Amino acid sequence: MKLKIKKGDMVMVIAGRSEKTEGTQSEHWERGKTGRVLRVYPKTMRILVEGINVRKKHEKPSAANQQGGIIEREMPIHYSNVQLVDSDGIPVRVGIEERNGEKVRVVRTKRSKYYTKELKN
């Protein structure tokens, strides 16, 4: 499936742990955070977002990492848990329209069924 989210886009996490969820640690609160997309995995429908879903990974010593140890690394999250952010910082829904013979991503809002604005990368 072709995803409407691309590398370099700003996204906001719309699902997951939030401050109101009891019994979670503060470092894992993700809902409402924004970040830039670092990588897109279309086969698994996941994306890697900067500063989101950071987990600790235990690595053995190797040629690349002589010392080994515990490293913090971003892990991919499902694309349905994020929403693109407009240039105004507002999460928006996106559609695809054909303009001048090429496909363009456009912003859709609830105010008007026909309101569209081109999404700039």
C-alpha positions as CSV (number, residue, x, y, z in Angstrom):
1,M,0.0,0.0,0.0
2,K,1.3,3.4,-0.9
3,L,1.5,5.7,2.2
4,K,0.7,9.4,2.1
5,I,3.4,10.1,4.7
6,K,6.9,10.7,3.2
7,K,10.4,11.1,4.6
8,G,11.0,14.6,5.9
9,D,7.3,15.3,6.8
10,M,6.4,16.6,10.2
11,V,3.9,14.3,12.0
12,M,2.1,14.3,15.4
13,V,1.4,11.1,17.4
14,I,-2.4,10.8,17.7
15,A,-2.6,7.4,19.5
16,G,-0.6,5.6,22.2
17,R,0.3,6.4,25.8
18,S,-0.6,9.8,27.1
19,E,-0.2,11.6,30.4
20,K,-3.7,10.6,31.5
21,T,-2.8,6.9,31.3
22,E,-2.0,5.7,34.8
23,G,0.8,3.3,35.6
24,T,3.1,4.4,32.8
25,Q,6.5,6.1,33.1
26,S,6.7,9.8,32.0
27,E,9.5,9.0,29.5
28,H,7.1,6.9,27.4
29,W,4.3,9.5,27.0
30,E,4.0,9.9,23.2
31,R,0.5,11.2,22.3
32,G,0.6,14.8,21.3
33,K,4.4,14.8,20.5
34,T,5.6,16.0,17.1
35,G,8.7,14.9,15.1
36,R,10.2,14.6,11.6
37,V,9.9,11.3,9.7
38,L,13.3,9.8,9.3
39,R,12.3,6.7,7.3
40,V,9.2,5.0,5.9
41,Y,8.7,1.2,5.8
42,P,5.9,0.7,3.3
43,K,5.8,-3.1,3.4
44,T,5.1,-3.2,7.2
45,M,3.2,0.2,7.1
46,R,5.5,1.7,9.8
47,I,7.5,4.9,10.0
48,L,10.5,6.0,12.0
49,V,9.9,9.4,13.7
50,E,12.7,11.5,15.3
51,G,12.4,11.5,19.1
52,I,9.3,9.2,19.2
53,N,9.1,5.7,20.6
54,V,12.7,5.8,22.0
55,R,13.7,2.5,23.5
56,K,16.9,1.2,25.2
57,K,18.7,-1.5,23.2
58,H,21.4,-3.7,24.6
59,E,24.3,-4.2,22.2
60,K,27.2,-6.6,22.3
61,P,30.7,-5.2,21.5
62,S,31.5,-5.3,17.8
63,A,33.9,-3.8,15.3
64,A,31.6,-0.8,14.8
65,N,30.8,-0.4,18.6
66,Q,33.9,-1.5,20.5
67,Q,32.5,-1.0,24.0
68,G,28.9,-2.2,23.5
69,G,26.4,-1.3,26.2
70,I,22.9,0.2,26.4
71,I,21.9,2.6,23.6
72,E,18.8,4.6,23.2
73,R,17.2,4.2,19.7
74,E,14.0,5.3,18.0
75,M,11.8,2.3,17.0
76,P,9.2,2.4,14.2
77,I,5.5,3.0,14.9
78,H,2.5,2.2,12.8
79,Y,1.6,4.9,10.4
80,S,-2.1,4.9,11.6
81,N,-0.9,6.3,14.9
82,V,0.4,9.5,13.4
83,Q,-1.1,12.4,11.5
84,L,0.6,14.9,9.2
85,V,1.1,18.4,10.6
86,D,0.4,21.5,8.5
87,S,2.8,24.4,8.3
88,D,0.6,26.0,11.1
89,G,1.4,23.1,13.4
90,I,-2.2,21.7,13.2
91,P,-2.7,17.9,12.5
92,V,-4.5,17.5,9.2
93,R,-5.9,14.8,6.9
94,V,-4.4,14.5,3.5
95,G,-5.8,13.6,0.1
96,I,-4.3,13.1,-3.4
97,E,-5.5,15.1,-6.4
98,E,-4.3,15.4,-9.9
99,R,-3.3,18.9,-10.9
100,N,-1.6,19.8,-14.2
101,G,-1.1,16.1,-15.0
102,E,0.8,15.3,-11.8
103,K,-0.5,13.9,-8.4
104,V,-0.3,16.3,-5.5
105,R,-0.9,15.8,-1.8
106,V,-3.6,18.3,-0.6
107,V,-4.8,19.2,2.9
108,R,-8.4,18.4,3.7
109,T,-10.3,20.1,6.6
110,K,-13.7,19.6,8.3
111,R,-14.8,23.2,7.5
112,S,-15.5,22.6,3.9
113,K,-15.8,19.5,1.8
114,Y,-14.1,21.3,-1.1
115,Y,-11.4,23.2,0.7
116,T,-7.9,22.0,-0.4
117,K,-4.5,23.4,0.1
118,E,-1.3,21.9,-1.4
119,L,1.0,20.3,1.2
120,K,4.6,21.5,0.9
121,N,7.4,19.2,1.8
